[in-house]
Amino acid sequence: MHTRTERDPLGELDVPADAYYGIQTARAVENFRISNLRAPDQLVTATVLVKKAAAEANMTLGRLDRGIGAAIVKAADEILAGQLRDHFVVDVYQAGAGTSHNMNTNEVLANRAAEMLGGKRGDYELVHPNDHVNMSQSTNDVFPTATRLALLLNQGALLDAARRLADSISRKSAAFASVVKVGRTHLQDAVPITLGQEFSGYAACIERGAQDVEHAGAQLTELNLGATAVGTGLNAGDDYTRAAVGTLARLTALPLTPAANRFRVTQSMGDVLAYSGAMRRLAVELSKVASDFRLLSMGPRAGLGEIALPAVQPGSSIMPGKVNPSIPEMVNQVCFQVVGCDATVSAAAEAGQLELNVMMPVIAWNALHASSILTNAMDSLRTRCVDGIEAVPERARELLDRSTAVATALSPYIGYAATADIAKESVRTGRPIRDIVLERRLLDAAQLDRILAVDAMTRPGIAGGETKQP
């Protein structure tokens, strides 16, 4: 392998000759051979956006030579367009605070900008990673800013996926409005409900989870860019902060603002934790819906079988014809991973000390990973499952007619104790509820028919009209 020799405060090191990264990145690659996981594309994009905004702000303020600044901006634009992504090589598990990721970005931008100005990779006389690309910055304000920005850039896709899924479930709710079935609590028979009502609850759960994510995202718009090392703004200044954050807001079309208290946003990753927690809530709601789809589709002969899921792949290597709820199973696993990501974010957010949380790299990776897989899982559930769900009304009615839970409607008329006794006898003998009530002469046939009309039991109020307490 052809190499070039670079020098930093620790000495000399050989770097691949064709690499746009430099010595500090090479040291990180040697030090952190851990997972083969690299910075998510969204984090690279966000970090490069920060560097572009910083260069523009520093040029505007007269701190950065316009020729050098323009080259940095042009190099940033190439990366934003998708080029040079394979030169971001530092493992996710790296030195605290993300210094290695920040320097990886600085070096790639510096070397590409130097090339544009006629120089060679590794020649930092023209464009220096620290002096020019990192001007007015510290890892301690770049990395948290990039983390927030990356999550915000992902948020639109996440919310769209959640709301498209909720809309799809809502359409099924309308289609299933007339399918009456037995409700279930504690996995036992409960009073009647329509399949449409059940699905309306699913849609509302997903929508509420999306609302939580949206509300938590508003906290991420507050940036500590310009806080530099500990929040004081040393080597930056309020004029730089206003210019850099303003440029970022323009570049991203996001409502970004300087932090009201830069020390809080430098010390704490609590806003990212809140966002991760909101994604966890959405994942928990989603996983419950997926699990219910699996339960309701059990069968096709020996389970509940009240809905039919679209077949997407053979379900067994040994049982011909078996079809599994593959998409909901995948969704459950994704949601479990999101919960695990949030647990990591929570532990890492607590682990900051004094003026800085040094656990930011693992926070960023887990929060972004959760956002990405949750988005993809919801899109898959919608297109490969929910859109094709069909009701099995005859099976729903069969199970409802066999249930004793309809006896609940009798309680306002004959009392809880008498109703419970009738239900127990029905279970013991297999005789219909209606027959037992008539045999005991507790209600007349016409009134009983009104009370036991299952459609009426799915609406608010007392089935059959007026109560007649014993």
N, C-alpha and C positions, 0 to 999 in steps of 0.2 A: 504494500500500500504506500503510495506517495504521501509524504507528510510535509508540513511546514513547522518551524519552531516558533513558538510564541513565548512571551515572558509576562508574568504578573508579579505581585509582591512576594509570592512564595517561591518564585524561581522560573525555570524554563520547563516547557512540556511540548511534545510533538502533537500536532493536530492534523487530521486528514487534510490533504492539500485542497481537496474540492469542497470542503465543508464551509458553509457560511457562518457557522458558529465558531467560537474561539476557545481560548484556553480555560476560561472559567467554566464554560459548559463542558469541555472535555474532562476537567477535574470532577465535575458532578457525575458525568457518565461513569467514570471509574469508581467513584465513591458509592454510588447508589444503584447497584445491580440487584434490584429487588423484585420487580413485578413485570417488567416489560410493558407496563401501562404508561402511556404518555399523556401530556396535557390534552384535555378535550379540545376539539377544534374551536368550540365557542369561547374557551378561555384564551386561546391564542388570538382569536379575532378581537376579543375585548382588550387584551393587553396591547395589541398593535394599535387599536383605536386610541388608547391612552397615550401611547408614544406619539402618534400623529397629532393629537390635540396638544400635547406638551410642546412639540416642535413648532406648531403654528403659534401658540401663545408666546413662546420665547422669541420667535421672530418678530411678532407684533410689538413686543416690549423692548426690542433692540438688543436682546441678550445673546441671541444665536445668529451667527452669520447667515444671511439669506441663501447663499449658495449651498451651504451645508444643510440648512434647514429644509430647503426645497428637495434636496436629494433624499433626506430622511423621509419626507412626506411621500415622495415618489416610490421609495422602497416599501414603505408601509402600504401604499395602494396596491403594489404587486402582491404582497402577502394577503391583503384583504380580498384580492381577486382569486386567491387559491394557490398562488405560487409559493415555492420554498417551504411548504408545510412539513416536508420530511426532514427539515433541519432543526425542528423543535424536538429534541431527543432526550430531555431530562426525565427520569422516572418520576411518577406521581409521588412516591415516597422519597422525599428529599429533605435537605436541611430546612429548618423551620422558617416560616414567614414567606417562603417562596423566592428567596434570593436567587437560587439557581435558575428558576423559570424566568425571573426578571432579567438576569444577565444573559440567558439564552436569547431572549428577545432583543436585548440591547446589542449583542454581538452580531446577530443575523442582520439587523437593520444597519449597523455600522459598516459591516463588510459589503453589503449590497450597495449602500449609498456611496462608499468609497469607490467601488467599481464604476458607478455612474459618473464619478468625477475623474475617472482615468487612473485610479489606483488599483492595488491588488488586495486580495483577501489576506488578512493578517497585518496589513499596514495601517496602523491606527493614527498615523500622522494627519491624514486627511479628515477622517471621521472617527472619533473616539467613542467607545460604548458608554463610558461613564460621563466624560466631560460634555459630550454633545447629545447623544441619544437619551441619556438619563438626566439631563440638565433639569434642575428645579424639582427633582423627584427623589424618592427613596422607595425601596421595595415595600416599606411599611405603609405607604399610601397608594402605590401602584397596584399591589396585589389585592387588597380589599376592594379597591375601586373596580378592578378587572373582574373580580368574583361577582360583585353586585351587577355589574354591567352584563356579564355573560348570562346570569340568571334572568335578567330583564329581557335580554334579546331572545331567550328561549320561551319567555312567558306567553307570548302571543300564540305560539304553536300549541303550548300546553293547554291554555284556556280554550282555544278553538277545538282541540280534540275532545276536551271534556264536554263542551257545549254541543258539539255535533253528536256526541254519544247520547247526551241527555235528550236532544231533539229526536233522535232515532227511537229511543225508548218511549218517548212521549207519543210518537206516531203509533207504536205498537199498543200503547195504552188505549188510544182511541179505537184502534181496530179490535181490541179485545174487550170493549166496554160491556158487551152483552153476555160474556162467558162467565157464568156464575159457578163458583167452586167453593170448596171448604177452605176456610182460613186455618192457619196453624200457629199455635204458640207452644213453646217448650217441645216442639216437634210432635205435638198432640193435636187432635181435632179441635178446632175452635169455630166460632160462628161464621156464617157465609160471607164471602167477599167476592167481588168480580176480579177476574184476571187483569182487567183494565185498571182497577183501583190499585192492585198490587204493583203493576208496572208504573203507575203514576208516582208511587212512593220511591221506586228505584230512580226514576228520572230526577225527582226533587232532591234526592240524596247526592247525586252526582253534581247537580247545579249548585247546591249549597257548598259542597267541597270546592268547586271552582271559585265561588265567591270568596271563600276563605283565602285561597291562593292569591286572588286579585287584591284583596285588602292587605295581605302581608307584603305583596310586591311593592306597595306604595312606600314602605319603609326603606326599600333598597335604593330609592332614587336620591337619597341623601349621601353624598360622597365626601370622603376625607382627602380627596386629591388636593395637594398643596400643603397637607399637614406634615409632610416629609417624615422624619424619623420617629418622633414621639408626639406629634400633634402641635408643636410650636410654630411650624412653618419655616424653620431655619433654611436658608438658601432658596426659598421660594417667594412667599409674600402674598398678600391679599389680591394684588393686581394680577399676579399669575394665576391664582386660584379662580378668580372670576373669569379670566380669559380662557383657561383650560377647560373648566367645567362648562362654560358657555359653548365652546367649540364642540365638546363631546355631545352636548344636548342637540346641537345642530346636526352633527354627523349621524346621530342615532334616532332623531325625532322622538326622544324620550324626555320627560319632564324632570331632568336632572338638576339638582341644586347643591351648592356647597353645604357641608354639614353645619348644623346650628352649633354643635359642639364637636370640634375635630378630635378632642381627646377621647370622647365616648366612642366615636366610630373607629379610632385607631386602637383603643384598648379592647373593644368588644366586638365579637361576631354574633351578637344577639339578634341583630336584624336578619342575618342569614339563617340563624337557628329558627326564628319565627317562620320564615319562608319554608324551610325544610319541614317544620312541624305542620304547616298547612298542607304541604304535599303529602305528608304522612296521613293526615286526616282524609284527603281525597283518595289515597290508596286504600285506606281501610274501608271507606264507603264502596269503592269500586270492587274490592275483593269480596265484600259481603254480597254484592249484586251477582258477581261471577259464581260464587258458591251457591246462591239460590237458583241460578240458571241450571247448575249441575243437579241440584236436588229435584227441581221441577221437571227435568227432562229424564230422570231415572227410568230405566226400562230397557227395551220398549215394552216388555210384557210383565216384568216382575217388580217394577218400581212405581213411582207416582205417574210419570208419563203424561202430565198435563200440558206440557209444551214439547215441541220437537225442534231441536237445533239443527241447522244445516250441517250436513256431513262434509268435512273438509279433508279427511284422510282416513285410511283403514285404521281400525283401532287395536288390532292384535296381530301378532306374528304367528299365533297358533289357533285362534278362533275365527274361522271365516265368517265374514258378514258383520262382525262386531264393529260398531262405530262409537267412538268416545267423544266426550265434550272437550275436545283438544284445546280450543281457543280459550274457554273459561279456565281450564287448568293452567295454561300459560299465564293468563292474567293473574291468577292467584300467586304464582311464583314470582312474577314481577313485583306484585304488591308486597310480598314478604321481603324482597330485596330492598324496596323503597323504605320499609320500616327499619331494616338493618342499616341502610345509609343514614337515616335520621338518628339512629342510636349513636353512630360514629360521630356525626355532626354535633350531637348534644354533648358527648364526652369531650370532644376536641374544643368546643366553644367554652366549656367550663375550665379548660386547662390553660388558658392564657394567664400570664402573670404581669402585674404592674402595667406598664405603658403599651404592651403589645401582646396579641395572641399569636404565638409562633406556630400554631398548629393549622394555619390557614391552608396549606396545600391539600391536606386530606379533607378538610371541610369543603373546599371548592370542588374537588373531584367527586365526592359523594353527593353533594347537592346537585351538581350538573348531571351526574349519571342518573340520579333519581328522576330528574326532570325529563331527560331524554327517553328513558325506558318507559316511564309512565305515559308520556305522549304517544309513543309507538304502540303501547299495549291498548290504549283506549281507541286508537284508530283501527287496530286490528279487530278488537271486540265488536266495534260498530260494523265494519264492512264484511267481516267473515263470520259473524254470529248474529248480532241483534237484527240487522236488516233482513235476515232470512228466517227469523224465528216464526213458527206457526203454532197456533193454539190447537189443542186437541179437546174440543168442547164436550164430546161424548164421554171421554175418560174423566174429565173434571166433574161432569154431572153424575156419573156412576159413583165416584168416591163421595160426592156430597150426599147423595141419596142413602149411602150406607152409614153416614156419620150420625151420631147422636147429638152433636153439638147444636143442631137446630132447636133442640129442646130449650135452649136458653131464652128463646122468645116467649116461652110460657111463663117465666118467672113473674112478670108484672101481674099476671092473672091468677095463678094458683100458688105462688110463693116459691122460694128457693128450695125448701126441703122437699116439697111434693115433686117439684121438677127434677131434683136430683134422684129421687126414688124411681121416677119413671124412666130416666135415662139409664140407671143401673139395670132395671128390669129389661129394657130394650137390648142392652149389651148381653145380658145373661141368656135371654131367650131368642134373640134375633128378630123379635117382632118389631114392626114399625111403631114409632112414637105415637103417631095419630091413632092407631088401633088401641093402644093402652089407655090413652086419654079418654077416648069414647067409651071404652069398656068400664072405666071408673066413673063415667058420667060427670066429669069435671067441667066440660065445655060442650056446647052443641057443635054439630058438624060444620055448619056455615061459618060460625065464628072461628073454629079451629082452622078451617081452610084459609081464612084471612090471616090468622096469626102465623101459620106455618108456611106462608108464601115466601119462598127464599129470596125472591127479588126485593121484597119489602125489607128483608133483614139486612140488605146491603146499603140501606139509606138511614140517615139519622132519625131518631124517634122511636116510638114503641110500636112494634109490628101489630097490625090488626086494629089499631085505633085506640079506643078508651081502655084504661086499665080497670081491672076489677079484682082488687086485692081480697084474698080470703079473710 
